[in-house]
């Protein structure tokens, strides 16, 4: 060590790149597992962006009614199939702030359709944190406060209105509460059954394994879509929207567990012969403790990746059933229910904004797939 005039000490030893690399590798080995996973995951830019996007979407679900300017079933009979309206900031080159132009519906006697005429001479600023139709914040707190509302004498249909004059933008926000939640409930049921049956079959083997395998093969041999339709059609028509929502979620979870159960079984068959499992058994650990404490933790990475890749399948399943009229039904609002109203191709050709609910479905499913790919790569110990 050499002492400088200012009192600082400098190391005289030559720089050793190999020793520096070894020190970095030692720090990586000492780092907790979740930190190593995070370091690999944040390099997967598409997965990281998708994860942030999905997190924001789920955080906004409880406050969807606050963001939406209208309630989901609020009708405006004077604006049936109204086209999307734009929110403007400038009027005749002058900054005004967020405002809309008033729109008037007029009957076209030639085409026998409503024609919407915009009066661009009047500027009507949007109202923020205003009082409008009542809704339940987070499903519990009744309130009338909205983020923004249409000024008196105008409407604010950002993505147009449907055949009953309901705001498509507001209905998509409310529909996300059901369409995004159905995947979480369905995957919970699927994981409970898949991990339970798969771990029992893989750990105990013998006749138990044979019985569970035959059950899995029977379920996987049945055509998926007709089975969905049959089970959904069996739901009583007099049930309320909440009851139908939960039973559809459970149906989707019940039909999804066999694939996970086979994966868990195969992993347990290989892990149960490991020395640490045998040591735990010899020390008197019960079968449940061995499964919970020693086998499942080695399978966590696969479970996380499977969950993120299975949720979009649940969302698509609910959308398909609701689109066919066998899932959620009005007055419940989901993206599938909204697409059920857009089955007429001629109507979509004339009013293309009625097909907008397809876009959030596509975006959410892609985001879950990208997130699943990123997690799978990050949790794989053999990935580069």
TABEL-V310006 format. One record per helix or strand of 3 or more residues. SS is the DSSP state (H for helix, E for strand). FROM is the first residue (numbers start at 0). LEN is the number of residues. If there is no record, write none. Layout:
SS,FROM,LEN
SS,FROM,LEN
//
This chain:
H,16,14
H,32,9
H,44,23
E,87,4
E,93,15
E,112,13
E,126,11
E,140,9
H,167,37
H,205,16
H,223,10
H,240,31
H,274,8
H,286,37
H,334,6
H,344,6
H,351,4
H,356,23
//
